[in-house]
Amino acid sequence: MQMSTTSDKDAIEKLKDQFPILLFSLSTQVQIQALTRTRQLIENSIEVVKTSDNSSTVNGNVAQAYDLFWLWTLGAYEVTRTMCQNKACFDPSLHQGLLDLKHYLAELRMPFAKQELARSGQPVSRENSITGIHEQLGMAFEVRGVVYHTIEVMDRFTRFVAKIKREQILRRID
């Protein structure tokens, strides 16, 4: 059996700095990376192009982008929910941010997963349908009069996760 060298330990510490979620759960870190790859597929699925007459046309596979965003939303919500359920693993400010993110994601997740509005039990009418496609912001979904664009939703999750520091992770998941 070979013992770890200092360079191995340094490499592990660098990984923990780069991916602090590893201090909470390897599975959660892997799921976040899967969401990152799925985001790239979503962004590559459709493109809005301005035409010479100043109108727009959509190129690509909108159905694929929708399908992947539906799955991305379910996955991002579940990652966030799992982290929220393990309050003792995070410092209070990070945990509060996770709760805020979970409630934000739930507004889309509930119509997508349960075909009802979050925290109401009311059935959806069009909330899980695309209401438009924006040149820079991607597909749009309207829930309770609020428009959610795919790029903004994915950015919010990505930015939040990217800001997590290892000192905010207090212990591993039970």
C-alpha positions in Angstrom: 0.0 0.0 0.0 1.4 3.4 -1.0 1.2 6.4 1.3 0.0 9.8 0.1 2.7 12.2 -0.8 2.6 15.9 0.0 1.8 16.7 -3.6 -1.2 14.3 -3.5 -2.5 16.1 -0.4 -1.9 19.5 -2.1 -3.8 18.3 -5.1 -6.7 17.2 -2.9 -6.7 20.6 -1.1 -6.8 22.4 -4.4 -9.8 20.3 -5.5 -11.6 21.2 -2.3 -10.9 24.8 -2.9 -12.1 24.6 -6.5 -15.1 22.4 -5.7 -16.0 23.0 -2.0 -19.3 21.0 -2.4 -17.0 17.9 -2.2 -16.7 18.6 1.5 -20.5 18.1 1.7 -21.0 15.3 -0.8 -19.2 13.8 -3.8 -22.6 12.9 -5.3 -23.8 16.4 -5.0 -20.7 17.7 -6.8 -21.1 15.2 -9.5 -24.8 16.2 -9.9 -23.8 19.9 -10.2 -21.3 19.0 -12.9 -24.1 17.1 -14.7 -26.3 20.2 -14.5 -23.4 22.3 -16.0 -23.1 19.9 -18.9 -26.9 19.8 -19.4 -26.9 23.6 -19.5 -24.4 23.6 -22.4 -26.7 21.2 -24.3 -29.6 23.5 -23.7 -27.8 26.5 -24.8 -26.5 24.7 -27.9 -30.0 23.4 -28.8 -31.5 26.6 -30.0 -30.4 29.9 -31.4 -32.4 33.0 -32.2 -31.1 34.8 -35.2 -31.9 38.3 -36.5 -33.0 38.2 -40.2 -32.3 40.9 -42.7 -35.8 42.4 -42.3 -35.0 42.9 -38.5 -37.3 40.0 -37.5 -36.1 36.9 -35.7 -36.1 33.3 -36.5 -35.4 30.3 -34.2 -32.8 27.7 -35.4 -32.3 24.4 -33.7 -34.3 22.0 -31.7 -36.8 23.7 -29.4 -38.3 20.4 -28.2 -34.8 19.2 -27.2 -34.1 22.5 -25.3 -37.4 22.3 -23.5 -36.9 18.6 -22.6 -33.4 19.3 -21.2 -34.5 22.4 -19.3 -37.3 20.4 -17.8 -34.8 17.9 -16.6 -32.3 20.6 -15.6 -34.9 22.3 -13.4 -35.9 19.1 -11.7 -32.2 18.3 -11.0 -31.3 21.8 -9.8 -34.2 21.8 -7.4 -33.3 18.3 -6.0 -29.6 19.3 -5.5 -30.8 22.5 -3.7 -33.5 20.6 -1.7 -30.9 18.0 -0.5 -28.6 20.7 0.6 -31.4 22.5 2.4 -32.4 19.3 4.3 -28.9 19.2 5.7 -28.9 22.5 7.5 -26.2 21.5 10.0 -23.7 21.0 7.1 -23.7 24.7 6.2 -23.1 28.0 7.9 -26.3 30.0 8.5 -25.9 32.5 5.7 -25.3 29.8 3.1 -28.2 27.8 4.4 -30.5 30.8 4.1 -29.2 31.4 0.5 -30.0 27.7 -0.3 -33.5 28.2 1.1 -34.1 31.3 -1.1 -32.7 29.4 -4.2 -35.0 26.4 -3.4 -38.1 28.6 -3.3 -37.1 30.3 -6.5 -36.5 27.1 -8.3 -39.8 25.6 -6.9 -41.8 28.2 -8.8 -40.8 26.4 -12.0 -40.2 22.9 -10.7 -43.8 22.5 -9.3 -45.5 23.3 -12.6 -43.0 21.1 -14.5 -43.1 18.1 -12.1 -46.5 18.2 -10.6 -48.5 20.4 -13.0 -49.5 22.6 -10.1 -48.4 25.9 -8.7 -45.9 25.9 -5.8 -47.4 26.0 -2.3 -50.9 26.3 -3.6 -52.0 22.9 -5.0 -53.8 24.8 -7.8 -53.5 23.2 -11.2 -51.4 25.0 -13.9 -52.9 26.4 -17.0 -49.9 27.3 -19.2 -47.1 27.6 -16.6 -45.2 24.6 -18.0 -45.4 25.9 -21.6 -43.0 28.1 -23.5 -44.3 31.6 -23.8 -41.5 32.9 -26.0 -37.9 32.7 -26.9 -35.6 35.6 -26.3 -32.4 36.2 -28.3 -30.1 36.3 -25.2 -32.2 34.9 -22.5 -33.5 31.7 -24.1 -36.9 30.2 -23.6 -39.5 32.1 -21.4 -42.0 30.5 -19.0 -44.6 32.6 -17.2 -45.7 31.5 -13.7 -48.2 33.6 -11.7 -47.4 36.6 -14.0 -43.6 36.3 -13.5 -41.5 35.5 -16.6 -38.6 33.1 -16.1 -36.0 32.8 -18.8 -33.9 29.7 -19.1 -30.6 31.5 -19.1 -31.5 33.7 -16.1 -32.7 30.7 -14.1 -29.5 28.6 -14.9 -27.3 31.7 -14.2 -28.8 32.2 -10.8 -28.1 28.6 -9.8 -24.7 28.6 -11.3 -23.6 31.9 -9.7 -24.9 30.7 -6.3 -23.0 27.4 -6.4 -19.8 29.1 -7.7 -19.8 31.5 -4.7 -19.8 28.7 -2.1 -16.5 28.7 -0.2 -15.1 25.7 1.7 -15.3 27.5 5.1 -19.1 27.7 4.6 -19.3 23.9 4.5 -19.3 22.7 8.2 -19.4 19.0 7.7 -20.3 16.1 5.3 -23.9 15.0 4.7 -25.1 12.3 7.2 
